[in-house]
Amino acid sequence: AACALGREESRGAHQRTDRPMTESGLDGLHAVVREGSPPSFELWR
C-alpha cells in the first residue's frame, strides 16, 4: 500500500482520477519500499 500512496500518476491497472496522465520519466522503473524510508523508484532489470 505504501507504493500506491506514493504514486502520483496513473499507470496500468493503477488509475487515479486526480492524476490521469502517465509520467514517462518513470518508464522502466519499479517502486521499492524499504523500512524507515519513503518509497523510491529503481531501474527494472
Backbone as a printed PyTorch tensor [residue, N CA C, xyz], in Angstrom:
tensor([[[  0.8150,  -1.1970,   0.0000],
         [  0.0000,   0.0000,   0.0000],
         [  0.8560,   1.2570,   0.0000]],

        [[  2.0670,   1.1930,   0.5650],
         [  2.9210,   2.3830,   0.6230],
         [  3.2680,   2.8890,  -0.7700]],

        [[  3.5200,   1.9850,  -1.6950],
         [  3.8260,   2.3990,  -3.0730],
         [  2.6110,   3.0400,  -3.7260]],

        [[  1.4540,   2.4880,  -3.4930],
         [  0.2320,   3.0570,  -4.0670],
         [ -0.0080,   4.4640,  -3.5250]],

        [[  0.2570,   4.6760,  -2.2520],
         [  0.0790,   6.0030,  -1.6690],
         [  1.1020,   6.9910,  -2.2110]],

        [[  2.2850,   6.5130,  -2.5600],
         [  3.3280,   7.3820,  -3.0950],
         [  3.1850,   7.6690,  -4.5770]],

        [[  2.3440,   6.9260,  -5.2570],
         [  2.1700,   7.0880,  -6.7030],
         [  1.4860,   8.4140,  -7.0080]],

        [[  2.0480,   9.1680,  -7.9450],
         [  1.4690,  10.4480,  -8.3530],
         [  1.1110,  10.4410,  -9.8310]],

        [[  0.7260,   9.2860, -10.3590],
         [  0.3680,   9.1440, -11.7670],
         [ -0.5780,   7.9690, -11.9280]],

        [[ -1.1400,   7.8370, -13.1030],
         [ -1.9090,   6.6480, -13.4760],
         [ -0.9980,   5.7590, -14.3080]],

        [[ -1.0380,   4.4610, -14.0450],
         [ -0.1910,   3.5290, -14.7960],
         [ -0.8200,   2.1510, -14.7190]],

        [[ -1.0140,   1.5330, -15.8890],
         [ -1.5560,   0.1790, -15.9410],
         [ -2.8850,   0.0720, -15.2180]],

        [[ -2.9730,  -0.8720, -14.2900],
         [ -4.2120,  -1.0870, -13.5380],
         [ -4.3880,  -0.0760, -12.4090]],

        [[ -3.3860,   0.7450, -12.1620],
         [ -3.4290,   1.7290, -11.0780],
         [ -3.8190,   3.0840, -11.6510]],

        [[ -5.1070,   3.3760, -11.6500],
         [ -5.6250,   4.6100, -12.2310],
         [ -6.0790,   5.5620, -11.1350]],

        [[ -5.6880,   6.8200, -11.2610],
         [ -6.1060,   7.8640, -10.3220],
         [ -6.9610,   8.8740, -11.0590]],

        [[ -8.0850,   9.2370, -10.4750],
         [ -8.9460,  10.2280, -11.1200],
         [ -8.3440,  11.6280, -11.0280]],

        [[ -7.5390,  11.8890,  -9.9850],
         [ -6.9310,  13.2100,  -9.8250],
         [ -5.6200,  13.3560, -10.5930]],

        [[ -5.0530,  12.2580, -11.0700],
         [ -3.8060,  12.2770, -11.8520],
         [ -3.9380,  11.2840, -13.0040]],

        [[ -4.6860,  11.6310, -14.0540],
         [ -4.9730,  10.6690, -15.1230],
         [ -3.8080,  10.3940, -16.0770]],

        [[ -2.7700,  11.2130, -16.0730],
         [ -1.6740,  11.0470, -17.0280],
         [ -0.5830,  10.1180, -16.4780]],

        [[  0.1850,   9.5320, -17.4030],
         [  1.3360,   8.7040, -17.0580],
         [  2.5980,   9.5450, -17.1670]],

        [[  3.5150,   9.4210, -16.2190],
         [  4.7830,  10.1410, -16.2530],
         [  5.8160,   9.2890, -16.9890]],

        [[  6.2300,   9.7250, -18.1660],
         [  7.1630,   8.9340, -18.9770],
         [  8.5270,   8.7780, -18.3020]],

        [[  8.8800,   9.6620, -17.3830],
         [ 10.1480,   9.5570, -16.6730],
         [ 10.2330,   8.3400, -15.7630]],

        [[  9.0940,   7.7090, -15.4920],
         [  9.0810,   6.5220, -14.6390],
         [  9.0300,   5.2280, -15.4480]],

        [[  9.0320,   5.3260, -16.7840],
         [  9.0400,   4.1180, -17.6220],
         [ 10.2900,   3.2970, -17.3200]],

        [[ 10.1400,   1.9990, -17.1530],
         [ 11.2690,   1.1130, -16.8910],
         [ 11.7090,   1.0740, -15.4390]],

        [[ 10.9690,   1.7360, -14.5530],
         [ 11.3010,   1.7410, -13.1320],
         [ 10.2320,   0.9990, -12.3520]],

        [[ 10.6000,   0.5070, -11.1920],
         [  9.6060,  -0.0990, -10.3080],
         [  9.7430,   0.5100,  -8.9240]],

        [[  8.6380,   0.5140,  -8.1960],
         [  8.6040,   1.1160,  -6.8660],
         [  9.1940,   0.1480,  -5.8460]],

        [[  9.9750,   0.7100,  -4.9220],
         [ 10.6260,  -0.0850,  -3.8820],
         [ 10.3160,   0.5520,  -2.5310]],

        [[  9.9470,  -0.2840,  -1.5620],
         [  9.6860,   0.1940,  -0.2050],
         [ 10.6640,  -0.4980,   0.7300]],

        [[ 11.3880,   0.3110,   1.4860],
         [ 12.3090,  -0.2150,   2.4940],
         [ 11.9160,   0.3820,   3.8410]],

        [[ 12.0030,  -0.4300,   4.8710],
         [ 11.6180,   0.0160,   6.2070],
         [ 12.3840,   1.2770,   6.5870]],

        [[ 11.6540,   2.2700,   7.0580],
         [ 12.2640,   3.5130,   7.5070],
         [ 12.5640,   4.5110,   6.4040]],

        [[ 12.2090,   4.1880,   5.1570],
         [ 12.4700,   5.0830,   4.0280],
         [ 11.1990,   5.2790,   3.2230]],

        [[ 11.0810,   6.4310,   2.5670],
         [  9.9130,   6.6260,   1.7040],
         [ 10.0300,   5.7530,   0.4590]],

        [[  8.9330,   5.4930,  -0.2330],
         [  9.0050,   4.7140,  -1.4720],
         [  9.9620,   5.3730,  -2.4620]],

        [[ 10.7110,   4.5550,  -3.1970],
         [ 11.6230,   5.0700,  -4.2180],
         [ 11.4050,   4.2810,  -5.5030]],

        [[ 12.0110,   4.7350,  -6.5810],
         [ 11.8760,   4.0760,  -7.8750],
         [ 13.2530,   3.6740,  -8.3660]],

        [[ 13.3970,   2.4070,  -8.7770],
         [ 14.6750,   1.8740,  -9.2390],
         [ 14.5130,   1.2470, -10.6110]],

        [[ 15.6070,   1.1910, -11.3480],
         [ 15.6120,   0.6150, -12.6850],
         [ 15.1800,  -0.8400, -12.6430]],

        [[ 14.2440,  -1.1970, -13.5060],
         [ 13.7520,  -2.5740, -13.6120],
         [ 14.7510,  -3.3720, -14.4230]],

        [[ 15.2700,  -4.4680, -13.8710],
         [ 16.2770,  -5.2870, -14.5790],
         [ 15.7570,  -6.6550, -14.8420]]])
